Each structure stands twice: as C-alpha cells, then as structure tokens.
Amino acid sequence: MITTACIFIPATGPDPLSRLGGMSLLKRAILSAQRAGAKTCYLVPDARLAVQQPARQDALQRDLCRDKRLTTQIVWTQSTDVQPAPARTVTNGHCLYYSLCTLFSPALACDLDRAAQPGETVSVETGSGTSALVLGPQPDAAFGFPVQETSTRTGTTALATQPQTPLRTVSASPHLLYQLTDATSLRRAESALLASLDNPKDGLVDTYLNRKLSRPLTRLLLRTALTPNQITVLSCLIGLFGAACFFRAGYWGPVLGALLLQLSAVIDCCDGEVARMKFLESRLGAWLDITLDTVVHLATFVGLGFAVWTQGGTQSPFVLGGLLVGGIVLSFACVVGADRTVLPDAYRQTWQGMLLHRLVFGLASRDYSLLIFLCAVFQQLSWFLWAAAIGVQVFWLTLAALLYHVRRFKRATHSPTRAPVQGSSSRLP
C-alpha cells in the first residue's frame, strides 16, 4: 500500500509553477501521488533554491493554498539530509520517490505497488535508462530518505538509491512516464498526457474521429475556468440545438442538425478529458454526463422522426420515433438498475458479467452521430430510424435479461456482494 510520497524539486528545469494541463507542475505532482494513495507528501526542494531564491518556497506554498482537491498532508523539508518531519503515515506502507519533472500515470504507481514484494524496491526507467520513479521503503526518522535525486549529463534528473539497497527495474509500459527537460518540453508533455487519456470503452467513432478532434479543443478548454460539468451542459445544449434543426423542412435542416450533433459528441469527449487532466472526476459528473446524453438521444430521435415524415421516407416515422424514445427510456432505467446492482466477484469474470459491464457504457456512446450525418447527407434517414428502433430494443432487452441472470446467480450461489458494476463511478467520455 502506498502511504507516502517524496517529491524532489530540482533547481534546474521547468519552473514548479509552470502550467501544464490546467494546473501547476507542483500541484500535479502532489495530486498524482494522492491519486495513487499517498496520505503524506514530502516536498524536498534543492538546497540551491533556498540560497538563490529565499522567497520561492513561499510562492510554492501559496500555490497549494485553498485547493479542495488536495487532501494529503504536505510536509516541507530543506534537504534529504534532515530528518523527515512527523507525519500521519504507517510504517509498513510503500513510498513513491520522483522528481517534480516526472509525469506519470497514477495507475502505474498502483501497478508497482501490487507487484512489489514486501521490502522490495522497484525502479521505473525512462527510455534513456535513467531511474525516474522509485517505489521503496518509508523515510526513516534516523537515516532520512533512502532515495535521492541526482543530475545526469544531459541535464535531466534521475534517482539514486543507497548502494546496499536491492533494486528491481521494470518498464513503464503501457502507462505514461514522461520527463520534462526544460520549459519548451511542456507542450510536448501536455500532448503526451492527453494521448494517455484514451478511454478503453470508447467506440470506433470516438477512438478514430471524436478523440482526434477533441484533444486540440481540450487544450483550449484547459486554459479556461470552465469545469467539466459546465462543459457537459454545453455539449447537451449544442446537441439539443442540433435536434431542433431536424424540425426544419428541407435538405439543409437535418444536415445542419447532424453536424451540430457531431460537434456535441466531440465536446462530450472534452468534459471527461478535462476532468481527468485536472483530477476533477466525480460521481455527480458521471451521472450528469449520462443523464444529459440520454436527453440528447431522446430529442434527436424525436427530431429524426419528424425529418423522416417530412421527407416521406417511411409510412410510420412517428411509430419508429416512439419506439426509439421508449427504448431509450427503458435502456436508461436498466442502466440505473445495473449501476445499483452489486456483482459477486465470481460473476464479474463470466462473459455475462463482462457483457453487462460493457452495455452499461453503451448508453453514453454517441457513435451513431456519424451515421446520422451520412444518412442526412444522402437523405436516407429512414434507414437509420429503422435500424435504431430495432437496435435499441435489443439493447435494453439484453440488459434486462443480464440483470435477471445476475439475480438468479446471486440466489443460487448466495455469494456475498462486494463490487458494483463499474458504470458511472467515473466520468465516461
């Protein structure tokens, strides 16, 4: 278990207050440790900082004030030679050691913690072979920090352990590990950080189109005061305006509506990216996201029914539109039921459990937006209306059958409930 972190602040390299992804490097380093489980963070500035810039530490401390995201205890030390200050840590946990110039995924630290043997020290190296992240023993009140920061020939920072410390070296793959060298590397680092935020539950359109378009937009949004929830609302408003365009008779109304729906899907990716970049994920944000997605689904399909009626593409557009609306409502109800269902561990490993997990995210997908645009351009919206009216019924019926199967499984095995379906515990897009 990771209980503490030791963050070295070098005298060279990017300024600790440089902005990356909507926050300072110092704040990002602490929040990364906090997300990995650290309850106490030791901040170890280079001794030259205290001599050359005596007021610098005050500026760094002010940067951390009044940020509600920071819940870990922060302990400032002057160098690795002094004894660590008392902190609310346990002695049998692990400690993370890294430089302020090292960007890493908290998932990488958690994987190291799970793989490390008791008393083992594990080092993660960069592509150049330097040690950038170390999982090791707790700081000792008598001997200080067992890991210290050194400088390489190229000017980057590296970590060095005590000579007698047994060390195992591992690779960071497939997680993010990036070392900043100077101020000019911040932009490349931000791009690498954004690229590492891919959601494994994205559909094909999200993966190959929406994410490609959302990342430049996310970089702009990170420089604003907009919160992820406000971006979610903005995405919903654009989607609703797009749905209203389907009520305009003629060719260009549905085409414009489809374009706005596609723009809404791109911005729908941005809210999750901003939330993960700024460590602002929340259960409220996840529920707001899936609820407003459902509202956009409903409005879009009602508008589609009207557009197909005006184009004369089918004899029963409002029947199909009604089936779509009813199917979306039933799908949303099933997703709510799935989120409240606690799965036995044994069931989570079955194909039914994995399918249920996947379907819970299906309601938030906007992959259909590209199909709507293509059908609007070629005036074949009736094809989509038929396919969607049938597909949504299959979706909610399958989800309902799986939920019924879960209840039967729990009654048959009397297995204790442990973990809920991971459907809305973090922001989806």
Number of C-alpha atoms within 10 A of each C-alpha: 16 27 23 31 31 27 24 24 22 23 16 17 18 19 17 22 14 13 18 22 24 19 17 17 22 24 21 22 22 26 21 19 28 23 16 23 20 25 20 23 26 22 21 22 22 18 15 13 17 15 10 10 10 11 11 14 14 9 12 15 12 9 16 16 9 8 9 7 13 14 13 20 16 18 15 15 17 15 19 21 11 13 16 21 12 8 14 11 16 13 13 13 17 26 26 27 28 27 27 27 28 22 23 22 20 18 14 19 24 16 13 23 21 10 11 16 10 12 13 15 20 23 24 23 19 18 11 6 9 17 22 26 24 26 25 27 23 25 22 12 12 9 12 17 22 17 22 20 22 14 14 11 6 7 12 20 26 22 22 16 18 11 8 6 12 11 16 13 12 13 13 22 9 9 15 17 23 20 19 20 18 14 11 11 13 20 15 12 20 19 15 15 20 20 14 14 18 15 15 8 16 21 16 10 18 24 15 11 13 25 27 14 16 20 21 13 15 23 21 11 20 21 13 10 9 12 15 26 22 13 21 24 18 16 26 25 15 20 30 23 18 27 27 19 23 29 19 17 15 12 15 14 19 29 22 21 28 28 20 22 30 24 19 27 28 24 28 30 28 28 30 27 30 26 21 18 22 20 15 17 21 17 12 13 23 20 18 17 26 23 16 19 23 21 15 24 27 22 18 28 24 22 24 30 24 19 26 28 17 16 15 12 16 17 11 13 22 18 12 23 24 16 20 27 21 16 23 23 18 19 26 19 14 24 27 15 16 25 18 13 17 18 24 21 15 11 15 18 10 11 10 17 21 13 14 25 21 15 22 22 19 18 21 20 21 25 19 16 21 19 16 26 22 16 19 26 16 11 18 16 23 24 14 18 24 16 12 19 21 15 14 21 18 14 18 22 16 17 24 20 13 19 21 11 14 22 13 12 16 16 10 9 10 10 14 11 12 9 12 18 22 18 23 23 16 18 25 23 28
